[in-house]
Amino acid sequence: MIESLAAGDNDWGFALASAVEYWSIVTRPLRGPAAATPSEADGYLSELYTAGAHLWLPLPGFGRWLFERAAGEEISGRRIFDWQIGLTALQNGATELWTHDRSFRAPEGLRVVDPLD
């Protein structure tokens, strides 16, 4: 799927929080060696940039907006991390978010797609 994005005329990217979470997971040794070294994790992210991905950062005022919207939508517990990713994507112009997380809670206006289905 990433190849089709890179080949097309698409504006796509990922939230900084997603990149940080990816790094945390793939470089964490659980019961043996980690799935990837820090250099390998950086290499993968670099390939995404080369393929045309944008790294979406929260814009000014994001923190207050995040918490106000979370309170209004009754977001609690670990869902706040999904909410942060979704709002960062939305704030940067995304209309669709790809995740395999079946319980991902996206803000209104952001369609969730499982790229593995």
C-alpha positions in Angstrom: 0.0 0.0 0.0 2.8 2.4 0.8 4.2 1.8 -2.7 0.9 2.9 -4.3 0.9 6.1 -2.2 4.4 6.9 -3.3 3.6 6.2 -6.9 0.5 8.3 -6.9 -0.2 12.0 -6.5 -1.1 11.8 -2.8 -0.3 14.0 0.1 0.2 11.5 3.0 2.1 11.2 6.2 2.0 10.2 9.8 1.9 11.8 13.2 5.0 12.3 15.3 3.3 10.3 18.1 2.9 7.3 15.7 6.6 7.4 14.7 7.6 7.5 18.4 5.3 4.6 19.2 6.7 2.6 16.2 10.3 3.2 17.4 9.4 2.2 21.0 7.8 -1.1 19.8 10.3 -2.3 17.2 13.4 -1.5 19.2 12.2 -3.0 22.5 13.7 -6.3 23.4 11.0 -8.5 25.0 12.4 -12.0 25.5 15.4 -11.9 23.3 16.7 -9.4 20.8 14.6 -6.5 19.6 12.9 -6.7 16.2 15.0 -3.8 15.0 18.0 -1.8 16.0 17.7 2.0 16.4 19.5 2.3 13.0 17.1 0.0 11.3 14.1 1.9 12.8 15.5 5.1 11.6 16.2 3.6 8.2 12.5 2.5 7.8 11.3 6.0 8.8 13.8 7.5 6.3 12.4 5.3 3.6 8.9 6.6 4.3 10.2 10.2 4.0 11.9 9.3 0.7 8.6 7.8 -0.5 6.9 11.2 0.1 5.6 10.9 3.7 5.2 14.0 5.8 5.9 14.0 9.5 2.8 15.7 11.1 3.5 17.8 14.1 0.9 19.2 16.5 0.3 22.9 15.6 0.2 25.8 18.1 -2.6 25.5 20.6 -2.8 21.7 20.0 -2.6 20.7 23.7 -5.6 22.7 24.8 -7.6 21.6 21.8 -6.7 18.0 22.4 -7.8 18.0 26.0 -11.0 20.0 25.4 -12.1 17.6 22.6 -11.1 14.6 24.7 -13.2 15.8 27.6 -16.1 16.5 25.3 -15.9 13.1 23.8 -15.4 11.3 27.1 -12.0 9.9 26.0 -10.3 8.1 28.9 -7.4 5.8 29.6 -5.1 4.7 26.8 -7.5 6.0 24.1 -6.0 9.4 24.7 -2.9 8.3 22.7 -5.1 7.3 19.7 -7.0 10.6 20.1 -3.7 12.5 20.0 -2.7 10.7 16.8 -6.1 11.3 15.2 -6.3 15.0 16.0 -2.7 15.6 14.8 -3.6 13.9 11.5 -6.8 15.9 11.2 -5.1 19.1 12.1 -2.6 18.5 9.3 -5.3 17.9 6.7 -5.7 14.1 6.8 -9.1 12.7 5.9 -8.2 9.1 6.3 -6.1 7.2 8.9 -4.6 3.7 8.4 -4.4 1.5 11.4 -4.8 -2.2 12.3 -6.0 -1.2 15.8 -9.6 -2.3 15.6 -10.5 -0.2 18.7 -8.9 3.0 17.4 -11.1 6.0 18.3 -10.8 8.6 15.7 -12.2 12.1 15.8 -15.1 13.1 13.6 -14.0 13.8 10.1 -11.2 11.2 10.0 -12.1 7.9 8.3 -10.3 4.9 9.8 -9.1 2.2 7.3 -7.4 -1.1 8.2 -4.8 -1.6 5.5 -4.5 -5.3 6.3 -8.2 -6.1 5.6 
